[in-house]
Amino acid sequence: MLTIEQRLLAVNGIRLNVWLAGPEEGRPLWLLHGFPECWHSWRGQIPALVAAGYRVCVPEMRGYGASDAPVAVEAYDLPSLCGDIRAAMDALGQARAAVIGHDWGAFVAWHLALWEPQRVEALVTLSVPFAGRPRRPATEIMRELHGGRFNYILYFQQPGVAEAELDADLSRSLRLFFRDPGDSDPFLQDKPADARLFDDLPSPARLPAWCSEADFAIYLRTFAGRGFRGALNWYRNFERNWQRSESLAGLKVQQPTLFAIGDRDPVGRLEAYTLSRMADWVPRLEQHRLAACGHWIQNEKTAEVNALLVDFLARHYPA
């Protein structure tokens, strides 16, 4: 029977909630979730990775669940997010590790690999690609490209605005985020810039097949009592992240890297240019596109993702 231990670590000025499973002597794997998720997003991967012999470490990232959610927007910049994982590794006595990230967790994983090339031995990123540090902050580029039309990242920028919509009904908001790939996509809608994210979208009649009512209750509990403020603050640091990552300009990710994305993931459309250039910036890259799969890749295609992970890790980071 799988045993998962919950531990609250005092690291990097916050308390970070981390779930641990697998043999203590096993080689550490860090699984970093994205928006708007939680540690439970890796429920399908934890047993497979433990069975392969790894020590699996699954944090609730800052702003989520039982981890602290600082008030200041700048507390969610990239050095702070990477610093949480670095400090947690130190607290657990881990000199080296492999890192697996999805969505925003992939963004952290990419940069942790760049900042800590001696500590991150192997890298897996899901859904969010990388093609070097941009020449300008992403939000600056988005404001030029969208020409007064709605963009969800720009909508998230002003503190309090998106929270007023998303926090009004946490259950409805999460159900709309966790829609099936064929449903209306709030991230790709063409509408006025002053629209809200979920305007005119009906509430889903059911949860997607990959998310049971019991699973959904855990996601809902992640945001209960605190709302989306901490999670949204991640989006409010694009300019600060660009400024604070100047030392990474021109650097390539040198670790062996596995990248996978669903063929129906909206990120594939939004980041098509980055995807086309990724191999130039990640020399040891292995890429996979999963068929009939949306954004929630490790839950929608658990068996395929687990097979890719176990095979890749066996070759590049054996237990």
Solvent accessible surface area in square Angstrom, and as a share of the most:
residue,aa,sasa,rsa
1,M,237,1.06
2,L,63,0.31
3,T,102,0.60
4,I,57,0.29
5,E,69,0.31
6,Q,95,0.42
7,R,85,0.31
8,L,89,0.44
9,L,16,0.08
10,A,95,0.73
11,V,9,0.05
12,N,69,0.35
13,G,84,0.81
14,I,13,0.07
15,R,129,0.47
16,L,0,0.00
17,N,2,0.01
18,V,0,0.00
19,W,46,0.16
20,L,3,0.01
21,A,3,0.02
22,G,20,0.19
23,P,48,0.30
24,E,137,0.61
25,E,152,0.68
26,G,13,0.12
27,R,75,0.27
28,P,19,0.12
29,L,0,0.00
30,W,0,0.00
31,L,0,0.00
32,L,0,0.00
33,H,1,0.01
34,G,1,0.01
35,F,8,0.03
36,P,1,0.01
37,E,2,0.01
38,C,0,0.00
39,W,32,0.11
40,H,20,0.09
41,S,0,0.00
42,W,0,0.00
43,R,48,0.18
44,G,21,0.20
45,Q,0,0.00
46,I,3,0.02
47,P,63,0.40
48,A,29,0.22
49,L,1,0.00
50,V,29,0.17
51,A,90,0.70
52,A,37,0.29
53,G,26,0.25
54,Y,5,0.02
55,R,27,0.10
56,V,0,0.00
57,C,0,0.00
58,V,2,0.01
59,P,0,0.00
60,E,10,0.05
61,M,4,0.02
62,R,10,0.04
63,G,1,0.01
64,Y,3,0.01
65,G,18,0.18
66,A,54,0.42
67,S,0,0.00
68,D,33,0.17
69,A,22,0.17
70,P,34,0.21
71,V,124,0.71
72,A,45,0.35
73,V,42,0.24
74,E,88,0.40
75,A,21,0.16
76,Y,0,0.00
77,D,0,0.00
78,L,2,0.01
79,P,31,0.20
80,S,24,0.15
81,L,2,0.01
82,C,0,0.00
83,G,7,0.07
84,D,3,0.02
85,I,0,0.00
86,R,69,0.25
87,A,26,0.20
88,A,0,0.00
89,M,2,0.01
90,D,87,0.45
91,A,61,0.47
92,L,40,0.20
93,G,68,0.66
94,Q,22,0.10
95,A,75,0.58
96,R,105,0.38
97,A,0,0.00
98,A,1,0.01
99,V,0,0.00
100,I,0,0.00
101,G,0,0.00
102,H,0,0.00
103,D,16,0.08
104,W,18,0.06
105,G,0,0.00
106,A,0,0.00
107,F,47,0.20
108,V,0,0.00
109,A,0,0.00
110,W,1,0.00
111,H,15,0.07
112,L,1,0.00
113,A,1,0.01
114,L,16,0.08
115,W,63,0.22
116,E,31,0.14
117,P,72,0.45
118,Q,131,0.58
119,R,40,0.15
120,V,1,0.00
121,E,39,0.17
122,A,0,0.00
123,L,0,0.00
124,V,1,0.01
125,T,0,0.00
126,L,2,0.01
127,S,0,0.00
128,V,28,0.16
129,P,10,0.06
130,F,14,0.06
131,A,12,0.09
132,G,10,0.10
133,R,48,0.17
134,P,64,0.41
135,R,227,0.83
136,R,86,0.32
137,P,13,0.08
138,A,28,0.22
139,T,2,0.01
140,E,68,0.31
141,I,55,0.28
142,M,30,0.13
143,R,122,0.44
144,E,111,0.50
145,L,135,0.67
146,H,58,0.26
147,G,63,0.61
148,G,55,0.53
149,R,108,0.40
150,F,14,0.06
151,N,16,0.08
152,Y,31,0.12
153,I,18,0.09
154,L,44,0.22
155,Y,24,0.09
156,F,0,0.00
157,Q,36,0.16
158,Q,115,0.51
159,P,70,0.44
160,G,41,0.40
161,V,70,0.40
162,A,0,0.00
163,E,19,0.09
164,A,73,0.57
165,E,15,0.07
166,L,0,0.00
167,D,54,0.28
168,A,85,0.66
169,D,70,0.36
170,L,35,0.17
171,S,36,0.23
172,R,78,0.28
173,S,4,0.03
174,L,0,0.00
175,R,54,0.20
176,L,8,0.04
177,F,1,0.00
178,F,0,0.00
179,R,24,0.09
180,D,33,0.17
181,P,48,0.30
182,G,59,0.57
183,D,69,0.36
184,S,72,0.46
185,D,27,0.14
186,P,0,0.00
187,F,38,0.16
188,L,55,0.28
189,Q,51,0.23
190,D,116,0.60
191,K,21,0.09
192,P,71,0.45
193,A,56,0.43
194,D,131,0.68
195,A,14,0.11
196,R,127,0.46
197,L,0,0.00
198,F,6,0.02
199,D,42,0.22
200,D,147,0.76
201,L,14,0.07
202,P,105,0.66
203,S,61,0.40
204,P,34,0.21
205,A,112,0.86
206,R,159,0.58
207,L,22,0.11
208,P,6,0.04
209,A,111,0.86
210,W,35,0.12
211,C,4,0.02
212,S,56,0.36
213,E,112,0.50
214,A,74,0.58
215,D,24,0.12
216,F,6,0.03
217,A,45,0.35
218,I,39,0.20
219,Y,1,0.00
220,L,54,0.27
221,R,157,0.57
222,T,7,0.04
223,F,0,0.00
224,A,58,0.45
225,G,91,0.87
226,R,75,0.27
227,G,7,0.07
228,F,0,0.00
229,R,78,0.28
230,G,3,0.03
231,A,1,0.01
232,L,0,0.00
233,N,2,0.01
234,W,3,0.01
235,Y,13,0.05
236,R,25,0.09
237,N,2,0.01
238,F,31,0.13
239,E,79,0.36
240,R,92,0.34
241,N,7,0.04
242,W,68,0.24
243,Q,114,0.50
244,R,115,0.42
245,S,6,0.04
246,E,121,0.54
247,S,87,0.56
248,L,8,0.04
249,A,57,0.44
250,G,52,0.50
251,L,80,0.40
252,K,91,0.39
253,V,1,0.00
254,Q,107,0.47
255,Q,13,0.06
256,P,10,0.06
257,T,0,0.00
258,L,2,0.01
259,F,2,0.01
260,A,1,0.00
261,I,3,0.02
262,G,1,0.01
263,D,65,0.34
264,R,120,0.44
265,D,6,0.03
266,P,13,0.08
267,V,19,0.11
268,G,13,0.13
269,R,176,0.64
270,L,77,0.38
271,E,65,0.29
272,A,55,0.42
273,Y,156,0.59
274,T,27,0.15
275,L,21,0.10
276,S,88,0.57
277,R,75,0.27
278,M,0,0.00
279,A,59,0.46
280,D,95,0.49
281,W,47,0.17
282,V,1,0.01
283,P,75,0.47
284,R,131,0.48
285,L,31,0.15
286,E,47,0.21
287,Q,89,0.39
288,H,67,0.30
289,R,141,0.51
290,L,17,0.08
291,A,73,0.57
292,A,60,0.47
293,C,0,0.00
294,G,2,0.02
295,H,19,0.09
296,W,10,0.04
297,I,0,0.00
298,Q,0,0.00
299,N,14,0.07
300,E,40,0.18
301,K,45,0.19
302,T,43,0.25
303,A,79,0.61
304,E,84,0.38
305,V,1,0.01
306,N,23,0.12
307,A,63,0.49
308,L,37,0.19
309,L,1,0.01
310,V,55,0.31
311,D,73,0.38
312,F,1,0.00
313,L,1,0.00
314,A,61,0.47
315,R,125,0.46
316,H,58,0.26
317,Y,1,0.00
318,P,72,0.46
319,A,70,0.55
